[in-house]
Amino acid sequence: MPWSRALDERVRRYLRLQIELGGSEVLVSRPMTQLGTQTGRRTDGQTEEVTRTGEVDRQTDRPLARRPVEPSADPSIRSSARPPSKDWRQGAPPIPGPGLSVEAPAIDLLSQGPSWSSLEEVAEKIGVCTKCFLCEGRTNTVPGEGSARAQMMLVGEGPGQVEDQTGRPFVGRAGELLTEILAAIGLPREEVFIANVVKCRPPQNRKPLPEEMAACFPYLERQIALIRPKVLVALGATAAEALLQTKRSLTDLRGKVHSYHGIPLVVTYHPAALLRNPNWKKPTWDDIRIARQLLDR
């Protein structure tokens, strides 16, 4: 049967159903309508796509050629989150036991430190900050975005190239994946707050240096104090290190409910890591569902 848009969508729904039922995840590196083809090289040097289905020219016994295509770069890896199900609770792990705890100070967090009274004021201070080397190479600061009344706050490491250009957190491929993950647990992106440990892009996207994290941390601390989220999610080891003041591995920190100034904190993989290693998608899905359950407590 020839491929059509309707058939394409039916195949997608089937694959999603298999994933929801616990089957192996499927990575698609090009449109479904091209799954039956592979790229070949003709004797005249031009590129063409040929079928994988065994269809051959009866006279030459060569695979039947499809339309010639221009050589192109490798297709981007399709690495979507687990598709939204009708009930994200199905198969969700139970809430685990306690982990590390960063104790709240004796006085209220809002009454100490800089007297920034709103998220907008924090963003203004970030915009003119020159406290560390990172300010010299930035295009834009990336203070964070989302609801000031968010029940869930997610913290990443630092801006990447796209974030530096736009001034918004998590807007590249990793950001698209994060948006899908949030949608899968019934949380539109605009209902959470997303920020990073450092607010300027480190050169070549390297890990922020300890002094850079220390210079930026008061901004993040104030954002958390102003929002007062019900749950914090640390995306990656750097965010976990900053919030929990530890250098333990991600493996050691996952699977527990930590505490940051009395706020439950769940540690999981950074979405960018899932693009590199899709095997981490399932444990991330479990971590996110643990965080989601904490909202209902």
Secondary structure as UniProt FT lines:
FT   HELIX           5..20
FT   TURN            21..22
FT   HELIX           32..34
FT   TURN            35..36
FT   STRAND          37..41
FT   TURN            43..44
FT   STRAND          47..51
FT   TURN            58..60
FT   STRAND          65..68
FT   TURN            88..91
FT   STRAND          98..102
FT   HELIX           109..111
FT   HELIX           119..127
FT   HELIX           133..137
FT   STRAND          145..146
FT   TURN            148..149
FT   STRAND          152..156
FT   HELIX           161..166
FT   HELIX           173..184
FT   TURN            185..186
FT   HELIX           189..191
FT   STRAND          193..196
FT   HELIX           203..205
FT   HELIX           210..227
FT   STRAND          231..235
FT   HELIX           237..244
FT   HELIX           250..253
FT   TURN            254..255
FT   STRAND          257..260
FT   TURN            261..262
FT   STRAND          263..268
FT   HELIX           271..276
FT   HELIX           278..280
FT   HELIX           281..295
//
